[in-house]
Each structure stands twice: as C-alpha cells, then as structure tokens.
C-alpha cells in the first residue's frame, strides 16, 4: 500500500471509528469541519501513531512497577503475534503485485522503444519534456487528466533522462498555474500566457505515444517540428512563435469586420429579454 493511502486508512480509523456510535454522531452537526473529513483526515495519522507510541511507553512503565511481570510478558507476546498476523496478509498481496512486473527504474528492464527515445533525449540539449496526452493536476478546480499510459511514460522517461517535466500530478497545486496550463491548450485564437513565462533559450521536446489526442493537442503537434520517431513514440520540438501566433485572432477579427449580420452577445440577448 502506498504511504499516503496507508496514512489515510489509519486516519480513517483514528477519526471515524468513534462516530460509529449513535450518541457521538451529533458532533458532526455541532462541529461543521468534521463534515470535511477528507481535509481533517490528513492529520489523523499523527494522533494515530502518537497514541501507539504513548501506549507502548505506558505499558513498559506499568511492567516495571508490576509484581506480575509474567502477565505483561504474555500480553506483549500476544500483541506481537497479532500484529504479525494482521500485516502479513497485506504484505503478501502487495508483494505479489510488486513482483509481478520487472522494476522499470532499471534501464535493462525498459522496452527497446523507450530506450531509443531516452538515448535521443540524452544526446540532445532539450531543457524540459511535455508528454501527450497531457496531464496536469490537481488544483481540484481545473484538471487535465491525460491518459494512464502517457502518465506512466512521462515519469519513466523523465526519471531515466533526468529531464524536468511540464506534466504534473501533485496535491493542492496553485490555481494560477493550473489556469496557465489550461490556457496553453485553449483555442488557437487565444493568447498563450505560458509562452511568456518560458526563457527565450528554452527548448522543449513534446513526446506523443500511441494514445488518442484531443483537438488542441493535435494542433500543437501540427505547429511543432518532428525530430524523432519509432514504433511507439513521436517527438516534436516546440516552436513558440507558431503556437502563440496572432494570425488566427487577426483572421477572426477580419471575418467579424466583413460580416453582413451582427451577432448579438449573450448579455445583449439577456438584456433584451428583460425589457420584453
């Protein structure tokens, strides 16, 4: 089990177990924040483990002053046996899952197509990687989920080549950053703010696997230069001036100027309805 999942499971036990009793459920309505357990539960593991350590110390001190040490020794031995029985089943399940595939962090276990791509990246001077379908989460308001295989590829390639990723998955990400990346994949006539945050000398490699792309991602590849290709991957060099071109905005502006009929905005339609 992942450490975060284990902590969340422990916190669920530590925080939620008392609420199973009817006479304590009223606390949820009395203390509103308890309803947001997902947030409070992140701190539950602290009390869970602190209480465990406190119990062991208290047990040991009681053992030192007790005249019936055999009873304490029996309880302690029984606790150890129960603990081993409790975690052994989970350990077998996790060990079986982990050992079912080869360690991808060892280069010799990588597929040949990934090795070829990594060799190309290591021999180049690219500053960062962007893997499509693109993933950027989690501001919890604006998320780009990408695909499971692309997310896996992005982390493995970045790990072996030691190149930073524009793809991201983390907790409580900046909403401003999430908006900037969402804007980066917006329609072609919208200005891309991320381009201005990149250094002028930055070279970004865009990597695509065999997964399906959405319209904005396909358009991004159309505006980039193909520099590598094998059976599983294509790699493109990002060209900022092509992707952040004002041509499409100017084209729409000219079309609007030459239009013979004027389109009403949503606010104008709403105002007209109110007047009627």
ABEGO torsion letter per residue (X at the ends): XBAAAAAAAAAAAAAAAAAABAAAAAAAAABAAAABAAAAAAAAAAAAAAAAAAAAAAAAAAAAABABAAAAAAAAAAAAAAAAAAAAAAAAAAAAAAAABBBAABAAABBAAAAAAAAAAAABABABBBBOBBBBOBAGABBBAEBAAAAAAAAAAAAAAGBBBABBBBBGBBAAAAAAAAAAABBAABBBAAAAABBAABBBBBBBBABBBBAAAAAAAAABBBABBBAABBBBBBBAAAAABAAAAAAAAAAAAABABBBBBAAAAAAAAAAX
